[in-house]
Amino acid sequence: MNEDAYLLARARARRVVPLVAGAADGLSVLRRAADDVQRRLVEVESAGGPGVMVRWAPDVEPVSGVVGDPLTHREATPSQLLTLGAAVRLCWPDPERRLYPGGVVAEEEVLAACAPPGDGLLREGMALIAQTSAYRSALRVLRAWGYLATDVGDGMVRLGPMVAAWSERDVDELRNGYGLLPCQVEEG
């Protein structure tokens, strides 16, 4: 394996490569290796500071396995999609601004936004149940996948580096459907 391919494989395995002052040569080598295989580097913010991650080039959208084949193609569960939608909506209060890095919101707010609409007492009960339900599990999965930032133990939710890699076309679709994203409805 040549050195460029090794750097690229290492960057993909680490997910986020920290940007170190004075390491422009390494970054240019990584960028060249990414370009050679139709990839790009996306700048992201992580707990350790600014970094880059390797993503597909904008004009390349590979299929991740054969649809319907559970060994090669995994789809997110409804609870994971709902939880991600709630996190995006709550961390991105103004769709006219940039999506990433977004704001910070309490886990309980995300879980409450996943509860079905109803009277306030029902929503409070659902939020309590949600703390140990599929939505809490979905937060862990979304963090592991990189759609939400790693849990730093403060009970807060932040958008993750995978969100930074979404194309402008994807973000525009979110803007168009912003009102459909789940959010906690104020009672009264």
N, C-alpha and C positions, 0 to 999 in steps of 0.2 A: 504494500500500500504506500503510495507516495505521501509526502509530508502534508500537502494541501488537503488530500482526502482525509487524512488522519485528523487534522484540525477541524474539518467540517463535521466529521463523525463525533468528535469530542464535543463540539458546540451543540449538536443536536441532542446528545445524551444529557448535557448539563441544562438544557432548555434555555437558560439565560446566561450569557457570557458577560461578566462585568466589564465595563469600560474603565481601563486604567490609564491615568495620565501618562503620556509619553509612549504609549503602545500603538501608535498609528501604523507602524510597519506590520504588526501582527493583524491589525484590523483590515488593512488593505489586502493581505494574503488571504484572510478569511473571506473577504468580499469577492476576491477573484475566484476562489474555490467555489463559492456559492453560485456565482455567475456561470461557471463552467457546467453546472448541473441544473440550470433553470431554477435556481433558488435566489432569495434576496435576504438581506439583513434588515430587521425591523428594530428600531430603537424603542426600548421599553424602560419603565421605572420598576425597580424591584426593591425588596427590603434592604438590599446591600447598596443601593444607589443605581445610577444609570447603567444600562447594559444593552445588548443586542441579542436577538434570537433569530434562528434560521427558519424561513418560511418559503413557501412556493412563490415563484415569480407571479406577478399579477395576471399574466395572460395564460397561466398554466393552472388548471384545476383538475388534478388527478382524482380518479375514483379510488376510494379506500376500500377495496374488496368488492366482491360480487354481491349485489343487493340480494338479500334473502339467504345468503350463506352465513350462518352464525359464527363460523370460524374466522371469517375475514372481514365481516361487515357488522359493526355495532352501532346501533342507534341509541340516542339518549332516551331515557324513560320519560313519561309525561311529568313526573314529579321533578326530574332534573331540568327539563325544559321550562317548567313553570318557575322553579327556583331561580334559574338563570335569568329569565325574563324579569322577575321581581327585583333581582340584584341590579340588573342593568338599569331598570327604570329608577330605582331609588338612588343609585350611585351617579346617575346622569339626569339631574333634575331639569336641565335646560337643553333640549335637543338642538338648539342653535349653536351650542358650544361643542368643542371636541369631546368625543366619547371617552377616550383614554387619556389620562389615568382616571378621570372621574373623581367622585367624592368618596367619603367614608360613611357607612351606615351601620347601625347596630344589627347583629344577627336576628334579634327578636323582631325588628321591623320587617326584615325580609321574610321571616317565617309568618308573621301576621299578614303580610301581603299575599301569601299563598293560601290563606284560609278563604273559604267561600264567603261571598257577601251574605250578610244577614244582620240581625240585631246585634248591638254592641256586646251583650252578654255572651251570645253564641260565638262571636269573633274572639273574645277574650279566652273562652274555653278552648276554641280551636287552636289559638296561639299556644296555649299551655300544652295541648296534646302534640302540637307540631314540634315541640322541643325534642321529642323522642321519636318522631315519625320519619316517614320517607323524605320529608323536606330537610330535616337535619342531616340525614344521610346524604342527600343530594348536595348539600353544602360541602361535605367532605370530598365527594367524588369530583365536584366542579373545581375544588382547590387542587386535587391531585392531577386533574387534566390541565390545569393552568388557566382556566377561564376565570377563576377567582384567585386572588393573591393568597399565598400561604398564610395560614392562621398564625398570628404572632401572640396569641393568648390574651388579646384584649377584648374579645367578644365582638369585633367589628368585621365588616365585609368590605373588601376592596376589589375592584376589577383586576383581573390577572393579565399576564403578558399575552395570552392567546387572543384576548380581546383587542390588544394593540395591533395584532396581525390581520384583523378583519379588513377586507378591502373597502374602499370608499363606496363602492356599489352596495355592499352589505350594510354599511352604516347609513347610507341613504334610504335603504329599505326600512331600517329601524326607525329613522326619522319619520318616514311616511306612515308607519304603523305605531308611532309612539303612544298614541292614546289607547291602544289595545294592550299595551304591556301592563302586567298586574302591578297594582300599587295599593297601599292601605287607604281605604276610603274613610274620610273623616265623618264620624257619626254626627247627627244633629242637623 
